[in-house]
Amino acid sequence: MFKCYQNGCSSVTRMSVQELPEYADPSLIDKALGVLSNNDGCIVARTAQLKALGVAMGTPAFKVMDQVERGEIILRSSNYALYGDMSSRFMSVLEQFSPKLEVYSIDEAFVDLSGFPEDSLHARGLDMKQRVFQWTGLPIGVGISTTKTLAKLANYAAKKFPATGGVVDLTNPVRQQRLMTITPVGEVWGVGRRIGKRLEAAGIHTAAQLANANRQWIKKQFSVVLERTVCELQGEYCIPWEEGGSANKHQIMCSRSFGHRVTTKQELHAALASFICRACEKLRKQKQYSREAILFIRTDPFKDNLPQTGRSLKLMAPSPTSDSSVWLQQLTPALDVLFQEGYEYKKAGFALMDLCSGQGFQGDLLAAASTHENTRMMSVLDAINQRFGSQTLRPASVGFESQQWHMNRQALSPCYTTQWRDIIRVRV
């Protein structure tokens, strides 16, 4: 999705991929395809073809297995390695069009095209769309308008109406009003399902009616956030440009539902050790540090016939650190406190809190050495794993073989771009 908005004499364009990363496999294009949640539970992403079959978001996988067996529907397990790599490639293509890029999510970004003539934006959007597809195989939609919210609306039209060719220029006020008149209020960026129902109860059913609503009334009845949405629909720039998105994060969470219920402390230890390593790897990638973390374990709340529990524990480091070993040293005593015999655990997680940069944080004056001085060792570990594959080098506590707690991913697509064994072979 590509979007453009203007503020005074500057113009900002943003683009995002809204299609499924599974399109790295050309054979899946134009198929009724769905991506499953962790442990192949529910459908969390759908192609237009799957939506046309009436399959709703969140549908349990077992409910459509008959259609899968008949070949009407294709399901794929979540493949985070593939998605992350394809997202990185997508963003790198966008960076060739502008030095200013705001990564909004794994499949969407904002690109600043200040200085480009307005009459060239549509052509530039087409160029981006073509290059992204040629270099990554990812089809994208493009929306252009004068604010972020209107640009989102333009992208909605690019996806909704095939005649647009996937590129919609919504900078013209007349076209803005025309599209808002036929767009349900629930399709407006920032209007969730619950707020949408409240707006409809108040007689606001379309984006145009929301744009014409009294700002003060919206702020009083709903929130200042929705007021900003109204301002954006009216063409007033309100949502600021966010640079260095990862640096603005205040928390990193790594958690998973287990493929099978876990009953031993050893398995929980291996799972949480893996989560700690992954969370700290993300922390180092963002060049940040943390001195506070939360560890939690819990049973399956949907199994009423089993005893239930959920416990968490706060961990502290002597000073802000990105060293995995600092938290791994605290894992065994933490599990001694958290773990209880007789329970079947379904989920666990590790969260790093109160993140900070490498400058200006308060260290431990009484410690012999600051914990963040292990940066060289962690850098070597990350470099090896980046070169030879994730988890090539890891603490022994993580384990060496597939374990019960690993996710069920029976329909996992190949890791075309991150595993040597999965590289596509071309025979001439």
JOCORJO-V886471 format. One record per backbone hydrogen bond with DSSP energy under -0.5 kcal/mol. CO is the residue of the C=O (numbers start at 0). NH is the residue of the N-H. If there is no record, write none. Layout:
co->[CO,CO]
nh->[NH,NH]
//
This chain:
co->[0,1,2,3,4,6,9,11,12,13,14,15,15,19,20,21,23,24,25,27,30,31,32,33,34,34,36,37,40,41,41,42,44,46,47,48,49,49,50,53,55,58,59,60,61,63,64,65,66,66,67,73,75,77,78,79,80,81,82,83,84,85,86,87,88,89,90,92,93,93,98,99,100,101,101,104,106,107,107,108,109,110,110,112,116,117,119,120,121,122,123,124,125,126,127,128,129,130,131,131,131,132,136,138,140,141,143,145,146,147,148,149,150,151,152,153,154,155,156,159,160,161,163,165,167,167,171,172,173,174,175,176,177,178,178,179,179,179,181,182,183,184,187,189,191,192,193,194,195,196,197,198,199,202,204,205,206,207,209,213,214,215,216,217,217,222,223,224,225,226,227,228,229,230,231,234,237,240,243,243,244,245,249,249,251,253,255,261,263,264,265,266,267,268,269,270,271,272,273,274,275,276,277,278,279,280,281,282,283,286,288,289,290,291,292,293,294,295,296,297,297,298,299,301,302,308,310,312,314,320,321,322,322,323,323,324,326,326,327,327,329,330,331,332,333,333,334,339,342,343,344,345,346,347,348,349,350,351,352,355,360,361,362,363,369,370,371,372,373,374,375,376,377,378,379,380,381,382,383,384,388,394,395,402,403,404,405,406,408,410,413,414,414,418,419,424]
nh->[15,142,13,144,11,9,6,4,110,2,108,17,140,22,23,24,25,27,28,30,32,73,46,75,43,44,39,40,60,36,43,57,34,50,51,52,52,54,53,55,58,42,62,63,64,67,68,69,71,72,70,33,35,79,82,83,84,85,86,87,88,89,90,91,92,93,94,95,96,97,100,111,102,103,109,107,16,103,104,14,101,12,112,115,119,120,123,124,125,126,127,128,129,130,131,132,133,134,135,136,137,136,138,18,15,167,169,5,150,151,152,153,154,155,156,157,158,159,160,161,163,164,166,141,143,169,175,176,177,178,179,180,181,181,182,182,206,207,183,206,186,187,190,191,195,196,197,198,199,200,201,203,202,204,184,209,210,211,212,217,218,219,220,221,222,226,227,228,229,230,231,232,233,235,234,236,239,242,246,247,247,248,353,354,351,349,347,344,267,268,269,270,271,272,273,274,275,276,277,278,279,280,281,282,283,284,285,287,286,357,355,320,316,352,314,350,312,348,310,345,346,300,302,303,305,298,296,294,292,289,323,325,326,326,327,328,329,330,330,331,333,334,335,336,336,337,338,342,344,299,261,257,297,255,295,253,293,251,291,288,362,319,364,366,372,373,374,375,377,378,379,380,381,382,383,384,385,386,387,388,391,397,398,405,259,258,258,408,411,76,415,417,418,421,422,426]
//
